């Protein structure tokens, strides 16, 4: 039946279970001489079917409590799944003349078409409100492993087994691996449960904030916003944010974001890009000189700064008009000299304006966060309650998904339909998409982790909120944000688990995780799918972990601080295998600190273009776009305490298998251009692989590091942080 007719049946008709059905489901009757034979077989009752009475139609009908499906006619055991097979093409044939038509698509008999009465009413189509439902008790509607097979119940009334559910052709995860991460038991979190109405409003406000950022960069500096600088601003702000919104920062100190300030200053007066040809270098040099002169003339600069910039710009232009036989290297040397001479003066006149951009964006974010909080509280049935504080001596347990203290309110309906191999979820005209393989993965994670929705009544709404959150977080343009959510190849995860006991990801999401236990950025939407919360708030006592953080310098630096605190406090086996970009010119503070840490046991260097990552948009991208070659080297560092080193130490045999697993597979083609973050300070400087580069490995003993390694830090002057050409 349609949604309207189904709602009217439930509203106007009292659903009364027949006594015969109750007798068969509860056990044998007390008096065999007075009981009647059951009208439904036990197999149908166990599959969720029951006989009900419609007062409006004055006739019986049959209702399935698992699928919310209603039928006027007696259901047939082994009926099709209305989600994976809506047309009933794979359904078991019915008894009688309608063997080629399923339950939901059975044709009316000619006698019913000619005769009048209640049986001649046309049955409407039924859309289920729950996406998953086993056709028989104990049978799983999916398989978590490729070799797992369903065992359909064979009865005399079911000549054909129930149709197999959708199984992805390639599985990029292993959700059967159990965790070895041990934590102290903690109370539920105080985050508000997700709601599609709030998530839709948040998406609109974040899009509006992005537009404000774009307009401010154009109006004040005449440049486009640096690529993905807004995304990295969100990551950097959430490291120190104490606000209540899961996405928008609202309580940060300092107000001026170092990340956003640095990236905007890098593109002033113009954005520098990679140069391949001589003519490109000549044009770039001319544009830089012209933009620097124009900027110093239009700003309130000191006479000395104005004099230096104008003289160098005019000298460069006259040299370009004079010398037409210069090589590409000559142009690049001249550009570097011009940047050194003009950069400090240009940065000085742009400093106040760029700080104004950062401050304005933060103020708007705080205001939007306040609006969202008010809307969210108005949708809750009960006011939020404070979670009880954790006892001082809480017990040690294996890590478990984060729980929310606030119960979830009733959620509005989200529509689901499939387009080929893509699941499309729509709410108020806003559609999000995920391929069917990852949709089945979310079903599994939800079944493993969610404890308040065993009938999957809120599943679609929560999936919509999850997909919308990550879509808004990483932007809507092509390949935007995918590098911030890239993942290691499956072969590397398999080697990490087999050789080093890794069973936990420190930076992942329900969409790109390999294990079912992981930490993620958004505890409110991700906790129903297995998230243990943000990693900076996660405090394990023991276990083996993999960390592949988003390439945000502030986040990586905070990660290293958290690593060292955990390793210093625990005497149980604790190990972190960290994958970070090997940015050396200049070196990032996080990499420098890890190389100088007293907990480092081993360091592995993987050259650029000789390894690959899985795309951050793997849940929606094409199969041939699943992998891409890394345009920068990757440093693999092993941080372990003494007990962790004794248990999961990086022996030569283990390292050999990990190195072999990192080599790109010859059976697939990966994109040579990385959709990852356009890091403008280090990653672009050594983009071409050197012939002498090889897989380098250095065994390090605790306490043997030179303390001078920590002195190599990045320069804070804006001209030193500009993108290299």
Secondary structure, 3 states (H helix, E strand, C coil): CCHHHHHHHHHHCCCCCCHHHHHHHHCCCCCCCCCCCCCCCHHHHHCCEEEEEECCCCEEEEEECCCCEEECCCCCCCCCCCCCCCCCCCCCCCCCCCCCCCCCCCCCCHHHHHCCCHHHCCCCCCCCCCCCCCCCCCCCCCCCCCCCCCCCCCCCCCCCCCCCCCCCCCCCCCCCCCCCCEEECCCCECCCCCCHHHHHHHHHHHHHHHHHHHHHHHHHHCCCCCCCHHHHHHHHHHHHCCCCCCCCCCCCCCCCCHHHHHHHHHCCCCCCCCCCCHHHHHHHHHHHHHHHHHHHHHCCCCHHHHHHHHHHHHHHHHHHHHCCCCCHHHHHHHHHHHHHHHHHHHHHHHHHHHHHHHHHHHHHHHHHHHHHHHHHHHHCCCCCCCCCCCCCCCCEEECCCCCECCCCCCCCCCEEEEECCEEEEEECCEEEEEEHHHHHHHHHHHHHHCCCCCCCCCHHHHHHHHHHHHHHHCCCCCCCCCHHHCECCHHHHHHHHHHHCCCEECCCCCCCCCCCCECCCCHHHHHHHCECCCHHHCCEEEEEEEECCCCCHHHHHHHHHHHHHHHHHCCCCEEEEEEEECCECCECHHHHHHHCCCCEEEEEEECCCCCEEECCCCCCCCHHHCEEECCCCEEEEEEECHHHHHHHCCCHHHHHHHHHHHCCCCCCCCECCCCCCCCCCCCCCCCCCCCCCCCEEEECCCCCCCHHHHHCCCCCCHHHHCCCC
